[in-house]
Amino acid sequence: MAHTGAAVAILRLAGIYGPGRNALVQVARGEARRIAKPGQVFNRIHVADIAQAINAAFANAARGVFNVADDEPSPPGDPIVFAAQLLGREPPPEIPFAEAASSLSPMALSFWQDCRRVSQRQAQARARREIAVSDLS
């Protein structure tokens, strides 16, 4: 902050996954929905990578805004299909976004409004340089 000289870093997080919060769990519980919206992709980030980024930001007194995301944006249904394959199950049927939209929370709906592709080439180089994050993949 300009007033105090304190370092302020804002970490913008991609779709968060990790233990208990991932496609494998959703498929295993029968809760997975495969929403299809042509051209839609999301980046994702594991909770352990988020913790690493936070620790690095503190350790390096980082300043600025950083995107914390993987480098493999993909359609939202791809992790569901992959998880189903790993579990030896059929993936849930695709639901067109227009049909699914009425059942989404306002927050989820706002998340789906735009394509959430993060350009990681520049973002990761900056994160590695300024907050010493070694691997965000």
N, CA, C and O atoms as a GROMACS GRO file, in nm:
protein
  548
    1MET      N    1   0.084  -0.118   0.000
    1MET     CA    2   0.000   0.000   0.000
    1MET      C    3   0.089   0.124   0.000
    1MET      O    4   0.191   0.126   0.068
    2ALA      N    5   0.050   0.224  -0.074
    2ALA     CA    6   0.129   0.344  -0.088
    2ALA      C    7   0.140   0.418   0.046
    2ALA      O    8   0.242   0.483   0.072
    3HIS      N    9   0.038   0.410   0.129
    3HIS     CA   10   0.036   0.485   0.254
    3HIS      C   11   0.132   0.428   0.358
    3HIS      O   12   0.194   0.504   0.434
    4THR      N   13   0.145   0.297   0.362
    4THR     CA   14   0.225   0.234   0.466
    4THR      C   15   0.353   0.169   0.414
    4THR      O   16   0.443   0.137   0.492
    5GLY      N   17   0.361   0.151   0.285
    5GLY     CA   18   0.476   0.082   0.228
    5GLY      C   19   0.463  -0.068   0.233
    5GLY      O   20   0.555  -0.139   0.191
    6ALA      N   21   0.352  -0.119   0.285
    6ALA     CA   22   0.332  -0.264   0.294
    6ALA      C   23   0.312  -0.322   0.154
    6ALA      O   24   0.246  -0.262   0.069
    7ALA      N   25   0.367  -0.439   0.132
    7ALA     CA   26   0.348  -0.509   0.005
    7ALA      C   27   0.208  -0.568   0.000
    7ALA      O   28   0.162  -0.629   0.097
    8VAL      N   29   0.140  -0.549  -0.111
    8VAL     CA   30   0.007  -0.605  -0.130
    8VAL      C   31   0.008  -0.686  -0.259
    8VAL      O   32   0.037  -0.634  -0.367
    9ALA      N   33  -0.024  -0.813  -0.246
    9ALA     CA   34  -0.034  -0.901  -0.362
    9ALA      C   35  -0.176  -0.956  -0.368
    9ALA      O   36  -0.233  -0.996  -0.267
   10ILE      N   37  -0.232  -0.955  -0.487
   10ILE     CA   38  -0.364  -1.013  -0.511
   10ILE      C   39  -0.342  -1.136  -0.597
   10ILE      O   40  -0.286  -1.128  -0.706
   11LEU      N   41  -0.387  -1.251  -0.547
   11LEU     CA   42  -0.373  -1.374  -0.621
   11LEU      C   43  -0.510  -1.412  -0.678
   11LEU      O   44  -0.602  -1.444  -0.603
   12ARG      N   45  -0.522  -1.408  -0.809
   12ARG     CA   46  -0.647  -1.443  -0.877
   12ARG      C   47  -0.642  -1.593  -0.905
   12ARG      O   48  -0.556  -1.640  -0.978
   13LEU      N   49  -0.736  -1.667  -0.846
   13LEU     CA   50  -0.733  -1.812  -0.853
   13LEU      C   51  -0.823  -1.866  -0.963
   13LEU      O   52  -0.934  -1.817  -0.985
   14ALA      N   53  -0.774  -1.969  -1.030
   14ALA     CA   54  -0.854  -2.041  -1.128
   14ALA      C   55  -0.949  -2.135  -1.054
   14ALA      O   56  -0.962  -2.126  -0.932
   15GLY      N   57  -1.015  -2.224  -1.128
   15GLY     CA   58  -1.105  -2.322  -1.066
   15GLY      C   59  -1.028  -2.411  -0.970
   15GLY      O   60  -0.933  -2.478  -1.010
   16ILE      N   61  -1.067  -2.412  -0.845
   16ILE     CA   62  -0.993  -2.481  -0.740
   16ILE      C   63  -1.035  -2.628  -0.730
   16ILE      O   64  -1.154  -2.660  -0.732
   17TYR      N   65  -0.934  -2.716  -0.721
   17TYR     CA   66  -0.961  -2.856  -0.696
   17TYR      C   67  -0.859  -2.909  -0.596
   17TYR      O   68  -0.754  -2.848  -0.575
   18GLY      N   69  -0.890  -3.021  -0.537
   18GLY     CA   70  -0.800  -3.084  -0.440
   18GLY      C   71  -0.873  -3.195  -0.369
   18GLY      O   72  -0.979  -3.240  -0.414
   19PRO      N   73  -0.818  -3.242  -0.258
   19PRO     CA   74  -0.882  -3.352  -0.185
   19PRO      C   75  -1.027  -3.319  -0.150
   19PRO      O   76  -1.056  -3.215  -0.092
   20GLY      N   77  -1.116  -3.410  -0.189
   20GLY     CA   78  -1.258  -3.391  -0.158
   20GLY      C   79  -1.330  -3.296  -0.250
   20GLY      O   80  -1.452  -3.284  -0.245
   21ARG      N   81  -1.256  -3.228  -0.335
   21ARG     CA   82  -1.316  -3.129  -0.425
   21ARG      C   83  -1.256  -3.148  -0.565
   21ARG      O   84  -1.172  -3.071  -0.609
   22ASN      N   85  -1.303  -3.253  -0.632
   22ASN     CA   86  -1.248  -3.282  -0.764
   22ASN      C   87  -1.344  -3.370  -0.842
   22ASN      O   88  -1.443  -3.420  -0.789
   23ALA      N   89  -1.312  -3.390  -0.969
   23ALA     CA   90  -1.399  -3.466  -1.058
   23ALA      C   91  -1.413  -3.612  -1.015
   23ALA      O   92  -1.520  -3.670  -1.030
   24LEU      N   93  -1.308  -3.671  -0.960
   24LEU     CA   94  -1.318  -3.810  -0.914
   24LEU      C   95  -1.424  -3.825  -0.806
   24LEU      O   96  -1.504  -3.918  -0.809
   25VAL      N   97  -1.424  -3.735  -0.711
   25VAL     CA   98  -1.522  -3.739  -0.602
   25VAL      C   99  -1.662  -3.717  -0.657
   25VAL      O  100  -1.756  -3.786  -0.619
   26GLN      N  101  -1.676  -3.620  -0.746
   26GLN     CA  102  -1.808  -3.590  -0.802
   26GLN      C  103  -1.864  -3.709  -0.879
   26GLN      O  104  -1.982  -3.743  -0.864
   27VAL      N  105  -1.780  -3.773  -0.960
   27VAL     CA  106  -1.826  -3.889  -1.036
   27VAL      C  107  -1.858  -4.005  -0.941
   27VAL      O  108  -1.962  -4.070  -0.956
   28ALA      N  109  -1.771  -4.030  -0.845
   28ALA     CA  110  -1.792  -4.141  -0.751
   28ALA      C  111  -1.923  -4.124  -0.674
   28ALA      O  112  -1.992  -4.222  -0.646
   29ARG      N  113  -1.956  -4.002  -0.638
   29ARG     CA  114  -2.080  -3.975  -0.564
   29ARG      C  115  -2.203  -3.965  -0.653
   29ARG      O  116  -2.315  -3.955  -0.603
   30GLY      N  117  -2.182  -3.968  -0.784
   30GLY     CA  118  -2.295  -3.951  -0.876
   30GLY      C  119  -2.343  -3.808  -0.885
   30GLY      O  120  -2.456  -3.784  -0.927
   31GLU      N  121  -2.259  -3.713  -0.845
   31GLU     CA  122  -2.296  -3.571  -0.843
   31GLU      C  123  -2.240  -3.492  -0.961
   31GLU      O  124  -2.267  -3.372  -0.973
   32ALA      N  125  -2.161  -3.556  -1.046
   32ALA     CA  126  -2.096  -3.485  -1.156
   32ALA      C  127  -2.199  -3.444  -1.262
   32ALA      O  128  -2.288  -3.521  -1.298
   33ARG      N  129  -2.186  -3.322  -1.308
   33ARG     CA  130  -2.267  -3.273  -1.421
   33ARG      C  131  -2.170  -3.229  -1.530
   33ARG      O  132  -2.071  -3.161  -1.503
   34ARG      N  133  -2.200  -3.268  -1.650
   34ARG     CA  134  -2.114  -3.233  -1.763
   34ARG      C  135  -2.187  -3.130  -1.847
   34ARG      O  136  -2.263  -3.163  -1.939
   35ILE      N  137  -2.163  -3.005  -1.813
   35ILE     CA  138  -2.230  -2.894  -1.881
   35ILE      C  139  -2.149  -2.859  -2.006
   35ILE      O  140  -2.028  -2.842  -2.000
   36ALA      N  141  -2.218  -2.848  -2.117
   36ALA     CA  142  -2.154  -2.820  -2.245
   36ALA      C  143  -2.187  -2.678  -2.291
   36ALA      O  144  -2.304  -2.642  -2.307
   37LYS      N  145  -2.083  -2.600  -2.313
   37LYS     CA  146  -2.098  -2.466  -2.371
   37LYS      C  147  -1.986  -2.452  -2.474
   37LYS      O  148  -1.870  -2.434  -2.436
   38PRO      N  149  -2.019  -2.459  -2.602
   38PRO     CA  150  -1.915  -2.456  -2.706
   38PRO      C  151  -1.819  -2.338  -2.689
   38PRO      O  152  -1.860  -2.224  -2.668
   39GLY      N  153  -1.690  -2.370  -2.698
   39GLY     CA  154  -1.586  -2.268  -2.687
   39GLY      C  155  -1.546  -2.234  -2.544
   39GLY      O  156  -1.449  -2.162  -2.523
   40GLN      N  157  -1.619  -2.286  -2.446
   40GLN     CA  158  -1.590  -2.256  -2.306
   40GLN      C  159  -1.472  -2.339  -2.257
   40GLN      O  160  -1.469  -2.460  -2.277
   41VAL      N  161  -1.376  -2.276  -2.193
   41VAL     CA  162  -1.266  -2.346  -2.129
   41VAL      C  163  -1.240  -2.281  -1.993
   41VAL      O  164  -1.269  -2.164  -1.972
   42PHE      N  165  -1.184  -2.361  -1.904
   42PHE     CA  166  -1.145  -2.312  -1.773
   42PHE      C  167  -1.002  -2.355  -1.745
   42PHE      O  168  -0.958  -2.461  -1.789
   43ASN      N  169  -0.931  -2.272  -1.672
   43ASN     CA  170  -0.806  -2.315  -1.611
   43ASN      C  171  -0.842  -2.365  -1.473
   43ASN      O  172  -0.949  -2.334  -1.420
   44ARG      N  173  -0.753  -2.441  -1.414
   44ARG     CA  174  -0.776  -2.495  -1.281
   44ARG      C  175  -0.650  -2.479  -1.198
   44ARG      O  176  -0.542  -2.451  -1.251
   45ILE      N  177  -0.664  -2.499  -1.066
   45ILE     CA  178  -0.546  -2.491  -0.978
   45ILE      C  179  -0.571  -2.580  -0.855
   45ILE      O  180  -0.679  -2.578  -0.797
   46HIS      N  181  -0.471  -2.656  -0.819
   46HIS     CA  182  -0.479  -2.745  -0.703
   46HIS      C  183  -0.454  -2.664  -0.575
   46HIS      O  184  -0.376  -2.568  -0.577
   47VAL      N  185  -0.520  -2.701  -0.467
   47VAL     CA  186  -0.505  -2.628  -0.341
   47VAL      C  187  -0.360  -2.622  -0.294
   47VAL      O  188  -0.319  -2.522  -0.234
   48ALA      N  189  -0.282  -2.726  -0.319
   48ALA     CA  190  -0.141  -2.724  -0.278
   48ALA      C  191  -0.063  -2.618  -0.355
   48ALA      O  192   0.028  -2.555  -0.300
   49ASP      N  193  -0.098  -2.598  -0.481
   49ASP     CA  194  -0.031  -2.494  -0.560
   49ASP      C  195  -0.072  -2.354  -0.512
   49ASP      O  196   0.008  -2.260  -0.518
   50ILE      N  197  -0.196  -2.341  -0.466
   50ILE     CA  198  -0.240  -2.213  -0.410
   50ILE      C  199  -0.159  -2.182  -0.284
   50ILE      O  200  -0.112  -2.070  -0.266
   51ALA      N  201  -0.145  -2.281  -0.199
   51ALA     CA  202  -0.067  -2.262  -0.075
   51ALA      C  203   0.077  -2.222  -0.107
   51ALA      O  204   0.133  -2.135  -0.042
   52GLN      N  205   0.135  -2.286  -0.207
   52GLN     CA  206   0.271  -2.253  -0.248
   52GLN      C  207   0.279  -2.108  -0.296
   52GLN      O  208   0.374  -2.036  -0.262
   53ALA      N  209   0.182  -2.065  -0.373
   53ALA     CA  210   0.182  -1.927  -0.424
   53ALA      C  211   0.166  -1.827  -0.310
   53ALA      O  212   0.233  -1.723  -0.310
   54ILE      N  213   0.080  -1.856  -0.215
   54ILE     CA  214   0.060  -1.766  -0.100
   54ILE      C  215   0.189  -1.756  -0.018
   54ILE      O  216   0.233  -1.646   0.016
   55ASN      N  217   0.248  -1.870   0.012
   55ASN     CA  218   0.374  -1.869   0.088
   55ASN      C  219   0.482  -1.791   0.016
   55ASN      O  220   0.553  -1.712   0.077
   56ALA      N  221   0.494  -1.812  -0.115
   56ALA     CA  222   0.595  -1.741  -0.193
   56ALA      C  223   0.568  -1.591  -0.197
   56ALA      O  224   0.661  -1.511  -0.190
   57ALA      N  225   0.440  -1.553  -0.207
   57ALA     CA  226   0.406  -1.411  -0.209
   57ALA      C  227   0.447  -1.344  -0.078
   57ALA      O  228   0.504  -1.234  -0.079
   58PHE      N  229   0.419  -1.409   0.034
   58PHE     CA  230   0.461  -1.354   0.163
   58PHE      C  231   0.613  -1.350   0.175
   58PHE      O  232   0.670  -1.248   0.215
   59ALA      N  233   0.678  -1.460   0.141
   59ALA     CA  234   0.823  -1.469   0.156
   59ALA      C  235   0.898  -1.367   0.073
   59ALA      O  236   1.006  -1.322   0.110
   60ASN      N  237   0.840  -1.329  -0.041
   60ASN     CA  238   0.908  -1.237  -0.131
   60ASN      C  239   0.847  -1.097  -0.132
   60ASN      O  240   0.880  -1.016  -0.218
   61ALA      N  241   0.758  -1.070  -0.038
   61ALA     CA  242   0.693  -0.939  -0.030
   61ALA      C  243   0.643  -0.895  -0.167
   61ALA      O  244   0.667  -0.782  -0.211
   62ALA      N  245   0.573  -0.986  -0.234
   62ALA     CA  246   0.524  -0.960  -0.369
   62ALA      C  247   0.425  -0.846  -0.370
   62ALA      O  248   0.350  -0.824  -0.276
   63ARG      N  249   0.428  -0.773  -0.480
   63ARG     CA  250   0.335  -0.662  -0.502
   63ARG      C  251   0.269  -0.681  -0.637
   63ARG      O  252   0.336  -0.713  -0.735
   64GLY      N  253   0.139  -0.660  -0.643
   64GLY     CA  254   0.070  -0.667  -0.770
   64GLY      C  255  -0.034  -0.776  -0.775
   64GLY      O  256  -0.069  -0.837  -0.674
   65VAL      N  257  -0.082  -0.800  -0.896
   65VAL     CA  258  -0.187  -0.898  -0.919
   65VAL      C  259  -0.126  -1.015  -0.995
   65VAL      O  260  -0.057  -0.996  -1.095
   66PHE      N  261  -0.153  -1.136  -0.946
   66PHE     CA  262  -0.096  -1.257  -1.006
   66PHE      C  263  -0.208  -1.357  -1.035
   66PHE      O  264  -0.292  -1.383  -0.950
   67ASN      N  265  -0.208  -1.412  -1.155
   67ASN     CA  266  -0.298  -1.522  -1.189
   67ASN      C  267  -0.233  -1.651  -1.142
   67ASN      O  268  -0.118  -1.679  -1.177
   68VAL      N  269  -0.305  -1.728  -1.065
   68VAL     CA  270  -0.254  -1.856  -1.016
   68VAL      C  271  -0.341  -1.964  -1.079
   68VAL      O  272  -0.455  -1.987  -1.038
   69ALA      N  273  -0.285  -2.031  -1.180
   69ALA     CA  274  -0.362  -2.128  -1.258
   69ALA      C  275  -0.268  -2.226  -1.326
   69ALA      O  276  -0.148  -2.202  -1.339
   70ASP      N  277  -0.324  -2.339  -1.368
   70ASP     CA  278  -0.247  -2.435  -1.445
   70ASP      C  279  -0.224  -2.378  -1.586
   70ASP      O  280  -0.269  -2.267  -1.616
   71ASP      N  281  -0.156  -2.452  -1.667
   71ASP     CA  282  -0.128  -2.405  -1.802
   71ASP      C  283  -0.200  -2.491  -1.906
   71ASP      O  284  -0.155  -2.504  -2.019
   72GLU      N  285  -0.313  -2.550  -1.865
   72GLU     CA  286  -0.385  -2.638  -1.956
   72GLU      C  287  -0.535  -2.613  -1.951
   72GLU      O  288  -0.611  -2.696  -1.901
   73PRO      N  289  -0.579  -2.497  -2.002
   73PRO     CA  290  -0.724  -2.474  -2.004
   73PRO      C  291  -0.792  -2.581  -2.088
   73PRO      O  292  -0.741  -2.623  -2.192
   74SER      N  293  -0.908  -2.624  -2.041
   74SER     CA  294  -0.980  -2.728  -2.114
   74SER      C  295  -1.130  -2.707  -2.095
   74SER      O  296  -1.173  -2.638  -2.003
   75PRO      N  297  -1.208  -2.768  -2.184
   75PRO     CA  298  -1.353  -2.760  -2.167
   75PRO      C  299  -1.393  -2.816  -2.030
   75PRO      O  300  -1.329  -2.908  -1.980
   76PRO      N  301  -1.496  -2.761  -1.971
   76PRO     CA  302  -1.534  -2.801  -1.835
   76PRO      C  303  -1.570  -2.948  -1.819
   76PRO      O  304  -1.554  -3.003  -1.710
   77GLY      N  305  -1.617  -3.013  -1.923
   77GLY     CA  306  -1.654  -3.154  -1.911
   77GLY      C  307  -1.538  -3.251  -1.920
   77GLY      O  308  -1.552  -3.367  -1.883
   78ASP      N  309  -1.423  -3.206  -1.969
   78ASP     CA  310  -1.310  -3.297  -1.987
   78ASP      C  311  -1.265  -3.366  -1.858
   78ASP      O  312  -1.243  -3.487  -1.860
   79PRO      N  313  -1.249  -3.295  -1.747
   79PRO     CA  314  -1.210  -3.364  -1.623
   79PRO      C  315  -1.315  -3.467  -1.578
   79PRO      O  316  -1.280  -3.569  -1.519
   80ILE      N  317  -1.441  -3.440  -1.604
   80ILE     CA  318  -1.548  -3.533  -1.566
   80ILE      C  319  -1.536  -3.661  -1.649
   80ILE      O  320  -1.547  -3.772  -1.595
   81VAL      N  321  -1.514  -3.647  -1.780
   81VAL     CA  322  -1.499  -3.763  -1.866
   81VAL      C  323  -1.376  -3.844  -1.825
   81VAL      O  324  -1.382  -3.967  -1.817
   82PHE      N  325  -1.265  -3.776  -1.799
   82PHE     CA  326  -1.142  -3.844  -1.760
   82PHE      C  327  -1.161  -3.917  -1.627
   82PHE      O  328  -1.118  -4.031  -1.613
   83ALA      N  329  -1.226  -3.852  -1.531
   83ALA     CA  330  -1.251  -3.916  -1.402
   83ALA      C  331  -1.338  -4.039  -1.418
   83ALA      O  332  -1.313  -4.142  -1.356
   84ALA      N  333  -1.440  -4.029  -1.501
   84ALA     CA  334  -1.528  -4.144  -1.524
   84ALA      C  335  -1.449  -4.260  -1.585
   84ALA      O  336  -1.468  -4.376  -1.548
   85GLN      N  337  -1.360  -4.229  -1.679
   85GLN     CA  338  -1.276  -4.334  -1.739
   85GLN      C  339  -1.189  -4.400  -1.632
   85GLN      O  340  -1.179  -4.523  -1.628
   86LEU      N  341  -1.127  -4.320  -1.546
   86LEU     CA  342  -1.042  -4.375  -1.442
   86LEU      C  343  -1.119  -4.465  -1.346
   86LEU      O  344  -1.066  -4.564  -1.296
   87LEU      N  345  -1.244  -4.430  -1.322
   87LEU     CA  346  -1.328  -4.508  -1.230
   87LEU      C  347  -1.403  -4.621  -1.300
   87LEU      O  348  -1.477  -4.696  -1.236
   88GLY      N  349  -1.385  -4.634  -1.432
   88GLY     CA  350  -1.452  -4.739  -1.506
   88GLY      C  351  -1.602  -4.719  -1.517
   88GLY      O  352  -1.678  -4.815  -1.520
   89ARG      N  353  -1.644  -4.594  -1.523
   89ARG     CA  354  -1.786  -4.561  -1.531
   89ARG      C  355  -1.815  -4.483  -1.659
   89ARG      O  356  -1.725  -4.427  -1.722
   90GLU      N  357  -1.940  -4.482  -1.695
   90GLU     CA  358  -1.983  -4.398  -1.806
   90GLU      C  359  -1.991  -4.254  -1.755
   90GLU      O  360  -2.040  -4.229  -1.645
   91PRO      N  361  -1.943  -4.159  -1.834
   91PRO     CA  362  -1.957  -4.020  -1.791
   91PRO      C  363  -2.104  -3.978  -1.797
   91PRO      O  364  -2.182  -4.034  -1.874
   92PRO      N  365  -2.141  -3.882  -1.716
   92PRO     CA  366  -2.279  -3.834  -1.722
   92PRO      C  367  -2.305  -3.771  -1.860
   92PRO      O  368  -2.212  -3.724  -1.925
   93PRO      N  369  -2.430  -3.769  -1.902
   93PRO     CA  370  -2.460  -3.708  -2.032
   93PRO      C  371  -2.432  -3.558  -2.030
   93PRO      O  372  -2.437  -3.493  -1.926
   94GLU      N  373  -2.402  -3.506  -2.148
   94GLU     CA  374  -2.382  -3.361  -2.158
   94GLU      C  375  -2.516  -3.290  -2.140
   94GLU      O  376  -2.620  -3.336  -2.188
   95ILE      N  377  -2.510  -3.179  -2.069
   95ILE     CA  378  -2.628  -3.093  -2.051
   95ILE      C  379  -2.594  -2.961  -2.120
   95ILE      O  380  -2.494  -2.898  -2.084
   96PRO      N  381  -2.674  -2.917  -2.216
   96PRO     CA  382  -2.645  -2.788  -2.279
   96PRO      C  383  -2.648  -2.676  -2.174
   96PRO      O  384  -2.732  -2.676  -2.084
   97PHE      N  385  -2.556  -2.582  -2.187
   97PHE     CA  386  -2.548  -2.471  -2.091
   97PHE      C  387  -2.682  -2.401  -2.076
   97PHE      O  388  -2.723  -2.369  -1.964
   98ALA      N  389  -2.751  -2.376  -2.187
   98ALA     CA  390  -2.880  -2.304  -2.180
   98ALA      C  391  -2.978  -2.378  -2.090
   98ALA      O  392  -3.059  -2.315  -2.022
   99GLU      N  393  -2.973  -2.510  -2.091
   99GLU     CA  394  -3.061  -2.590  -2.006
   99GLU      C  395  -3.015  -2.589  -1.860
   99GLU      O  396  -3.097  -2.583  -1.769
  100ALA      N  397  -2.884  -2.595  -1.839
  100ALA     CA  398  -2.828  -2.601  -1.703
  100ALA      C  399  -2.831  -2.466  -1.633
  100ALA      O  400  -2.832  -2.461  -1.510
  101ALA      N  401  -2.832  -2.358  -1.709
  101ALA     CA  402  -2.819  -2.224  -1.650
  101ALA      C  403  -2.924  -2.195  -1.543
  101ALA      O  404  -2.893  -2.130  -1.443
  102SER      N  405  -3.045  -2.243  -1.562
  102SER     CA  406  -3.151  -2.213  -1.464
  102SER      C  407  -3.126  -2.279  -1.330
  102SER      O  408  -3.184  -2.237  -1.229
  103SER      N  409  -3.041  -2.382  -1.325
  103SER     CA  410  -3.014  -2.451  -1.199
  103SER      C  411  -2.883  -2.407  -1.134
  103SER      O  412  -2.847  -2.458  -1.028
  104LEU      N  413  -2.812  -2.313  -1.196
  104LEU     CA  414  -2.686  -2.266  -1.140
  104LEU      C  415  -2.708  -2.152  -1.042
  104LEU      O  416  -2.799  -2.071  -1.059
  105SER      N  417  -2.624  -2.146  -0.941
  105SER     CA  418  -2.630  -2.034  -0.846
  105SER      C  419  -2.587  -1.907  -0.918
  105SER      O  420  -2.523  -1.914  -1.022
  106PRO      N  421  -2.621  -1.791  -0.863
  106PRO     CA  422  -2.576  -1.666  -0.927
  106PRO      C  423  -2.424  -1.660  -0.941
  106PRO      O  424  -2.374  -1.610  -1.043
  107MET      N  425  -2.350  -1.709  -0.842
  107MET     CA  426  -2.205  -1.709  -0.851
  107MET      C  427  -2.157  -1.802  -0.963
  107MET      O  428  -2.071  -1.764  -1.043
  108ALA      N  429  -2.212  -1.922  -0.969
  108ALA     CA  430  -2.174  -2.017  -1.074
  108ALA      C  431  -2.211  -1.962  -1.211
  108ALA      O  432  -2.133  -1.974  -1.306
  109LEU      N  433  -2.327  -1.903  -1.222
  109LEU     CA  434  -2.370  -1.846  -1.349
  109LEU      C  435  -2.275  -1.736  -1.395
  109LEU      O  436  -2.242  -1.729  -1.513
  110SER      N  437  -2.232  -1.651  -1.303
  110SER     CA  438  -2.137  -1.545  -1.341
  110SER      C  439  -2.004  -1.604  -1.384
  110SER      O  440  -1.937  -1.550  -1.472
  111PHE      N  441  -1.965  -1.715  -1.324
  111PHE     CA  442  -1.841  -1.782  -1.360
  111PHE      C  443  -1.848  -1.834  -1.503
  111PHE      O  444  -1.748  -1.832  -1.575
  112TRP      N  445  -1.964  -1.882  -1.543
  112TRP     CA  446  -1.983  -1.940  -1.676
  112TRP      C  447  -2.006  -1.835  -1.785
  112TRP      O  448  -2.002  -1.869  -1.903
  113GLN      N  449  -2.029  -1.711  -1.748
  113GLN     CA  450  -2.062  -1.610  -1.849
  113GLN      C  451  -1.949  -1.585  -1.948
  113GLN      O  452  -1.974  -1.556  -2.064
  114ASP      N  453  -1.826  -1.595  -1.902
  114ASP     CA  454  -1.712  -1.567  -1.987
  114ASP      C  455  -1.624  -1.690  -1.998
  114ASP      O  456  -1.624  -1.777  -1.911
  115CYS      N  457  -1.548  -1.695  -2.105
  115CYS     CA  458  -1.447  -1.798  -2.120
  115CYS      C  459  -1.331  -1.760  -2.028
  115CYS      O  460  -1.279  -1.650  -2.038
  116ARG      N  461  -1.291  -1.849  -1.940
  116ARG     CA  462  -1.193  -1.819  -1.835
  116ARG      C  463  -1.054  -1.872  -1.867
  116ARG      O  464  -0.990  -1.934  -1.782
  117ARG      N  465  -1.008  -1.849  -1.987
  117ARG     CA  466  -0.874  -1.894  -2.026
  117ARG      C  467  -0.772  -1.794  -1.974
  117ARG      O  468  -0.783  -1.674  -1.998
  118VAL      N  469  -0.672  -1.844  -1.903
  118VAL     CA  470  -0.565  -1.761  -1.851
  118VAL      C  471  -0.441  -1.786  -1.934
  118VAL      O  472  -0.400  -1.901  -1.952
  119SER      N  473  -0.382  -1.680  -1.986
  119SER     CA  474  -0.258  -1.694  -2.060
  119SER      C  475  -0.145  -1.711  -1.959
  119SER      O  476  -0.103  -1.615  -1.894
  120GLN      N  477  -0.098  -1.832  -1.948
  120GLN     CA  478   0.000  -1.861  -1.845
  120GLN      C  479   0.144  -1.833  -1.884
  120GLN      O  480   0.229  -1.820  -1.796
  121ARG      N  481   0.174  -1.822  -2.010
  121ARG     CA  482   0.312  -1.801  -2.050
  121ARG      C  483   0.369  -1.677  -1.980
  121ARG      O  484   0.474  -1.684  -1.917
  122GLN      N  485   0.300  -1.565  -1.991
  122GLN     CA  486   0.347  -1.443  -1.924
  122GLN      C  487   0.321  -1.447  -1.775
  122GLN      O  488   0.405  -1.404  -1.696
  123ALA      N  489   0.205  -1.497  -1.735
  123ALA     CA  490   0.169  -1.499  -1.593
  123ALA      C  491   0.264  -1.585  -1.512
  123ALA      O  492   0.307  -1.544  -1.404
  124GLN      N  493   0.298  -1.703  -1.562
  124GLN     CA  494   0.389  -1.790  -1.488
  124GLN      C  495   0.529  -1.732  -1.484
  124GLN      O  496   0.597  -1.741  -1.381
  125ALA      N  497   0.574  -1.672  -1.592
  125ALA     CA  498   0.708  -1.611  -1.591
  125ALA      C  499   0.713  -1.501  -1.486
  125ALA      O  500   0.812  -1.489  -1.413
  126ARG      N  501   0.610  -1.421  -1.478
  126ARG     CA  502   0.606  -1.314  -1.378
  126ARG      C  503   0.599  -1.370  -1.238
  126ARG      O  504   0.669  -1.323  -1.148
  127ALA      N  505   0.514  -1.472  -1.216
  127ALA     CA  506   0.503  -1.533  -1.084
  127ALA      C  507   0.636  -1.593  -1.041
  127ALA      O  508   0.678  -1.578  -0.926
  128ARG      N  509   0.702  -1.661  -1.133
  128ARG     CA  510   0.832  -1.721  -1.099
  128ARG      C  511   0.936  -1.613  -1.068
  128ARG      O  512   1.018  -1.630  -0.978
  129ARG      N  513   0.931  -1.506  -1.141
  129ARG     CA  514   1.027  -1.398  -1.122
  129ARG      C  515   1.000  -1.319  -0.993
  129ARG      O  516   1.092  -1.290  -0.917
  130GLU      N  517   0.875  -1.286  -0.969
  130GLU     CA  518   0.842  -1.194  -0.860
  130GLU      C  519   0.805  -1.260  -0.728
  130GLU      O  520   0.828  -1.203  -0.621
  131ILE      N  521   0.750  -1.380  -0.733
  131ILE     CA  522   0.716  -1.446  -0.606
  131ILE      C  523   0.781  -1.583  -0.594
  131ILE      O  524   0.752  -1.659  -0.501
  132ALA      N  525   0.869  -1.614  -0.687
  132ALA     CA  526   0.951  -1.736  -0.680
  132ALA      C  527   0.869  -1.863  -0.673
  132ALA      O  528   0.905  -1.957  -0.601
  133VAL      N  529   0.760  -1.866  -0.746
  133VAL     CA  530   0.681  -1.988  -0.754
  133VAL      C  531   0.745  -2.076  -0.860
  133VAL      O  532   0.759  -2.035  -0.975
  134SER      N  533   0.784  -2.197  -0.820
  134SER     CA  534   0.861  -2.282  -0.911
  134SER      C  535   0.775  -2.359  -1.009
  134SER      O  536   0.817  -2.381  -1.122
  135ASP      N  537   0.654  -2.400  -0.969
  135ASP     CA  538   0.573  -2.481  -1.059
  135ASP      C  539   0.426  -2.460  -1.030
  135ASP      O  540   0.378  -2.491  -0.921
  136LEU      N  541   0.355  -2.406  -1.128
  136LEU     CA  542   0.210  -2.387  -1.115
  136LEU      C  543   0.139  -2.472  -1.220
  136LEU      O  544   0.061  -2.420  -1.300
  137SER      N  545   0.166  -2.601  -1.220
  137SER     CA  546   0.101  -2.686  -1.319
  137SER      C  547   0.037  -2.806  -1.254
  137SER      O  548  -0.023  -2.889  -1.322
   0.00000   0.00000   0.00000
